[in-house]
Amino acid sequence: MPNADNWQRDVLRDLRSTPQPPQAPPQPQPQPQPQERPGTPARTPPHPRSPGQAPAPRTSAAAAPATPWPAQRAAAPPAATPPARTRRPAPSPDSRPVVDGALAGTARRPLRGEPAAVRVSRAIRRIVSSSAAREVTELTRTAECIQQPVTTGRQISVTSIRGGAGKTTVAALLGTAYAHHRQDPVLLVEADPALGSLPLRLGAEALRWTTADLADLVEPQMSLLDVTGYLVQLPGNAWLLPGSQGRIGAMLDTSAYERVMVALRRYFGVTVVDCETLPAEVARVALSASQARVLAAPATLDGITSTYAVLQWMQGLPRHMIAGTVVALTSMTARPGIDVEAAAEKLRSTGAAVHVLPYDRHLAAGGALRTELLARPTRLAATRLAAEVFQLSQKRR
């Protein structure tokens, strides 16, 4: 009768259908090689394993201790990692009031844009005529144009040939109209650091961070909430980035302006830029980088002459420059010294669009803009201007 151990081995062999491995003869002890270097530890001979025993796991080269050879070069220590460069926090500027308290006391109560008699007569005419329905239809169509969605932020620049042309007033009217009709955030940027009056027009009380300050602060990973912490909150969904704190000598170079506008463009649906007067360098950069441009001109003989000369110069530029330009012809007095409609037709002959902003007592006072005090013709004209400028900006990518 066979041995029990042999019988179990035969059964297991039949079940596995594998031939029984031959029993290995005992291996002799390895002799030390004469060519081994002195100081090398003796190699451990492998243990003999019985038949059917699994081989022992091999030790990886990384886990095995390295043999120190005399000729082997010592491993160089790992290079020291330079410490992460920490960005120094920018010093926080002090908040300054837009208008000195003593000067603010000299301002009188703001007037309405037109006298009460004119408002009453206009209301009567609207009641007895059918102009009210046409006006509502036009306002609805204009509002729908302003409310069109955008894929990327639209930049609209406002400039003029000389000071006193009403460019800051036009910029404030445009920004207010966009903030009223649109749901996405609206930004007003003052790119005129030379004592610009945009914060005063928008009713800001205090200023802190300026355009030049924000050029070194905005980073791509910031959220809208982080960015608006450096801006001045305006009524509605509008924010203001002032150009200065009312100090003489504030400067704004083109590189700082470009960094700010590129960084802020993705946060706001519409950005209105109050530029310097032409031919300032920042103003020219702003006009070329914007999708639409507004050229404010006073309804005077010298204002029309200067504006017409600039439009003729723009005719020599690429076609989209003058095609995306709108002239805002502002009346400085209740009775202008020129024929405004004839002057507007002459300016339109250059290829630019022209809108006339009528005289408004509230705007002429130069204080904070309050839309409820504007004359009705002024509100309608400002809304039409905002709609056409925005429509032109949509055509330029």
Secondary structure, 3 states (H helix, E strand, C coil): CCCHHHHHHHHHHHHHCCCCCCCCCCCCCCCCCCCCCCCCCCCCCCCCCCCCCCCCCCCCCCCCCCCCCCCCCCCCCCCCCCCCCCCCCCCCCCCEECCCHHHHCCCCCCCCCCCHHHHHHHHHHHHHCCHHHHHHHHHHHHHHHHCCCCCCCEEEEEEECCCCCCHHHHHHHHHHHHHHHCCCCEEEEECCCCCCCHHHHCCCCEECCCHHHHCCCCCCCCCHHHHHCCCEECCCCEEEECCCCCCCCCCCCHHHHHHHHHHHCCCCCEEEEECCCCCCHHHHHHHHHCCEEEEEEECCHHHHHHHHHHHHHHCCCCHHHHHCEEEEEECCCCCCCCCHHHHHHHHHCCCCEEEEECCCHHHHCCCCCCHHHCCHHHHHHHHHHHHHHHHHHHHCC
